[in-house]
Amino acid sequence: MTRLLMLVCGLVLFASTAAMAADCPRTTVADLEDEVMCPVCGTSLGVAREAPLARRERAMIERLANRCQTKAQIKAALVGEFGPAVLAMPPRQGFDASAYLVPGAGALAALMVAALLLRRWRRRGASSALAPTTALTAADQLDLEAELARLR
Amino acid sequence: MRIERPVAVAACLLAGAALVAVLAYGVAHQHASRSIDRAVAAGDRPTAPGLHLPRLGVSGEAAIADWRGKVVVVNFWASWCEPCRDETPLLERWHRRLAADNGLVLGINTLDVDADALRFERAFHLTYPMLRDRDGAGARRFGVAGYPETVVLDRRGRIAAVARGPVDDGFMREKLRPLLREPA
């Protein structure tokens, strides 16, 4: 009876550990180091290998990953400690929003310029095709006919 | 729709100028301002930027202005900064010494992990008040570019001295003695 009870307890323990392991997202430092900055170094965590603050951040990520926190949860914890500037992608507000707006505005301006140039090029092509040919003077006409007659 | 050439040129120039302005603003804000250092070197005492920050390890907030009337040694530090470790015992000694003369040391923990900062505070048995500047925005207003850095405020909340690096007894004696004799 005791053996059976111990076996059941063992199985329950094994099953719960396996379930916990399956739920754990296993986030690694490598998953985050291109998406998180070392605020003092001004580079991503992946580039700042030896900086003391970068080492602390890595330790914090490992600690939280060992507690089965997801990537999003770890990022939120880092923002809680260091502020939004710790994220490699700047926030979409304030001056940092220019990181998103400037490329978009640039692409729009480039498209508009391209459209204007294309329209001008097409208009120029059409006008040159329709341009009237200059009529020959009477003297030129006589010269041309004489030349053609000579060739015949 | 036909766009006149001068209008198109003006629009392009305006767009270019706006882009340059945005880039210039971004570059200018990457570097710490040295206007405080220049003013102090010229013998002026600029008013300290008003900082309102959470306290480290306890609930509540405090502003530097709360200590107006005292000589305040504002020290920007982080637990990961090696020179801060060497400097800290001296700051604690001076904090105890200043208490009798209506002065204090005020620590501002910057860009740090909360738990690491508290461990540091316990390890060095620090008794001076601590504020938490998590993203370094407050430190940047004082032109802080590295750690540790120290700013000394007179009793009227004006910046009287700046140390861009660790302080020593010589700096503290030279800068604090005249300030402590000044009336509030």
Contacts between the chains, C-beta under 8 A, distances in Angstrom:
chain1	res1	chain2	res2	distance
A	39	B	111	5.3
A	39	B	135	7.1
A	39	B	136	6.6
A	40	B	111	5.9
A	40	B	136	8.0
A	42	B	30	7.6
A	52	B	80	4.0
A	52	B	81	6.9
A	52	B	82	7.2
A	53	B	78	7.2
A	53	B	80	5.1
A	53	B	111	6.4
A	55	B	80	7.4
A	56	B	79	7.8
A	56	B	80	5.0
A	56	B	112	7.7
A	56	B	113	5.6
A	56	B	116	6.2
A	57	B	113	7.9
A	60	B	113	5.6
A	80	B	134	7.9
A	81	B	112	7.5
A	81	B	113	5.4
A	81	B	114	6.2
A	81	B	134	6.2
A	82	B	111	6.0
A	82	B	134	5.9
A	82	B	135	5.9
A	83	B	134	5.3
A	83	B	135	2.7
A	83	B	136	7.8
A	83	B	137	7.3
A	84	B	135	7.4
A	85	B	135	5.5
A	86	B	135	7.8
A	95	B	25	7.0
A	95	B	26	7.4
A	95	B	29	7.7
A	98	B	22	5.4
A	98	B	26	7.5
A	102	B	19	6.8
A	102	B	22	6.2
A	105	B	15	7.8
A	106	B	19	7.6
A	109	B	15	5.8
A	113	B	12	7.9
A	116	B	3	7.0
A	116	B	8	7.3
